[in-house]
Amino acid sequence: MDTIGARPGKAELVSEIEQTWAKLNGSLSNLTPEQMTQIRDPQGWTVQDHLVHLAAWERSVVTFLQGKPRYVGLGIDEELWGGEDDIINASVQEKHKSMALAEALADFHSVHAQLMNLIDPMSDHDLYRPNSDYQPDKTAELDERPIIGMIYSNTANHFREHQEWIEGLVSEKHIEGS
């Protein structure tokens, strides 16, 4: 999907989402609960925090496709929306810091299933409708980028990015403990 000038369709989008989702879950299946909850990166994030983060951003797309503001899906205050991603991400992490691992994993999988269910009936044409078609506030500046970009950025691309961080976090700790 990163090919310049290419206009991927639904089949390509879904295929890439499914591949990166499977790869991420394959990596997660090799981790112990302790590795998911006790190893922290320099920012204090655990693997579980990464999963909560991924679910929150995926949920933001679900709520957007349902005609609600993305900050609702992220579970953040409206005032934070549009600000720095690091501040938004810190707010999401803080809000979920006491969540149990089993709950975080269940939410991670449930939100993904919700998004895939919303994508399922969409056509190639639907995926190239502008974000503004879903914007709840039509008085705001309209976002004319195609919705496929938001979906891709918050699924396949995001899974790939965080999988690298998760694997690096766990392997660094493993090396330190050797």
C-alpha positions in Angstrom: 0.0 0.0 0.0 3.0 2.3 0.3 3.5 2.3 -3.5 3.4 5.9 -4.8 0.7 6.5 -7.3 -1.1 3.2 -6.6 -4.7 3.3 -5.6 -5.2 0.1 -3.5 -8.7 -1.3 -3.2 -10.5 -3.0 -0.4 -8.9 -6.4 -1.1 -5.4 -5.0 -0.8 -6.3 -3.0 2.4 -8.0 -6.0 4.1 -5.1 -8.3 3.1 -2.5 -6.0 4.6 -4.5 -5.5 7.7 -5.0 -9.2 8.1 -1.3 -9.9 7.5 0.0 -7.3 10.0 -2.7 -8.3 12.5 -1.7 -12.0 12.3 2.0 -11.1 12.6 1.4 -8.9 15.6 -0.7 -11.5 17.3 1.9 -14.2 16.5 4.5 -12.1 18.3 2.2 -11.5 21.3 1.4 -15.2 21.6 5.1 -15.8 22.4 5.1 -13.5 25.4 4.4 -14.3 29.0 2.0 -12.2 31.0 5.0 -10.9 32.9 6.7 -9.8 29.7 3.5 -8.0 28.7 3.0 -6.2 32.0 6.4 -5.8 33.7 9.0 -4.8 31.1 8.9 -1.0 30.6 10.5 1.1 27.9 12.2 4.5 28.7 8.8 6.2 28.6 7.4 3.7 31.1 5.2 1.8 28.6 4.7 -1.9 28.8 3.6 -4.2 26.0 0.1 -4.0 27.5 0.2 -0.2 27.2 1.1 -0.6 23.5 -2.0 -2.9 23.1 -4.3 -0.4 24.9 -2.9 2.4 22.7 -3.5 0.4 19.5 -7.0 -0.4 20.6 -7.7 3.2 21.4 -6.6 4.5 18.0 -8.5 1.7 16.2 -11.6 2.6 18.3 -11.2 6.2 17.2 -11.7 5.0 13.6 -14.7 2.9 14.6 -16.4 5.9 16.3 -15.5 8.2 13.3 -17.0 5.8 10.9 -20.1 5.8 13.1 -20.3 9.6 12.8 -18.8 10.5 16.2 -15.7 12.5 17.0 -12.4 10.5 17.2 -11.6 11.8 20.6 -14.7 9.9 21.9 -13.1 6.7 20.7 -9.8 7.6 22.2 -11.6 8.3 25.5 -9.9 11.7 25.9 -11.2 15.2 26.6 -12.2 17.2 23.5 -9.6 19.8 24.4 -6.8 17.4 23.9 -7.9 16.4 20.4 -5.9 18.2 17.7 -3.0 18.6 20.0 0.3 16.7 20.2 0.0 12.9 19.8 2.4 12.4 22.7 0.0 14.2 25.0 -3.0 12.3 23.7 -1.1 9.0 24.0 -0.1 9.8 27.6 -3.7 10.6 28.5 -4.8 7.2 27.0 -2.1 5.4 28.9 -3.0 7.1 32.2 -6.7 6.4 31.8 -6.0 2.6 31.3 -3.1 2.1 33.7 -5.1 -0.1 36.1 -6.7 -2.2 33.4 -6.1 -5.9 33.8 -4.1 -7.7 31.1 -7.0 -10.0 30.2 -9.3 -7.0 29.8 -6.8 -5.1 27.7 -6.3 -8.2 25.4 -10.1 -8.7 25.1 -10.6 -5.0 24.2 -7.7 -5.1 21.7 -9.4 -8.0 19.9 -13.0 -6.7 20.2 -12.2 -3.3 18.8 -10.4 -4.8 15.9 -13.3 -7.1 15.1 -15.7 -4.0 15.3 -13.6 -2.2 12.8 -13.3 -5.1 10.4 -17.1 -5.5 10.6 -17.5 -1.9 9.6 -15.0 -2.3 6.7 -16.6 -5.5 5.4 -19.6 -4.0 3.6 -17.6 -1.1 2.2 -16.7 -1.0 -1.5 -13.6 0.4 -3.1 -15.6 3.5 -3.8 -16.6 3.8 -0.2 -13.0 3.6 0.9 -12.2 6.6 -1.2 -15.0 8.7 0.1 -13.6 11.8 1.9 -13.2 11.8 5.7 -15.6 14.8 5.7 -18.5 12.4 4.8 -18.1 11.0 8.3 -17.3 14.2 10.2 -19.9 14.9 12.8 -19.2 18.6 12.8 -19.8 19.9 9.3 -19.0 23.5 10.4 -15.4 22.6 11.0 -12.8 22.6 8.3 -13.7 19.6 6.1 -11.1 16.8 5.7 -11.2 15.7 2.1 -8.6 13.0 2.4 -10.0 9.5 1.6 -11.1 7.4 4.6 -8.8 4.5 3.4 -5.8 6.5 4.7 -7.2 6.8 8.2 -8.1 3.2 8.3 -4.7 2.1 7.0 -2.8 4.4 9.4 -4.6 3.1 12.4 -4.4 -0.6 11.5 -1.7 -2.1 9.3 0.7 0.7 9.5 0.2 1.1 13.3 0.4 -2.6 14.0 3.7 -2.8 12.1 5.1 0.2 13.9 4.2 -1.1 17.4 5.2 -4.7 16.7 8.7 -3.4 16.1 8.7 -1.5 19.4 7.2 -4.4 21.3 9.7 -6.9 19.9 12.5 -4.4 20.6 11.3 -3.9 24.2 11.1 -7.6 25.0 14.4 -8.5 23.2 16.3 -5.6 25.0 15.1 -6.8 28.3 16.0 -10.4 27.4 19.5 -9.2 26.5 19.8 -7.2 29.7 18.7 -10.2 31.8 21.2 -12.6 30.1 
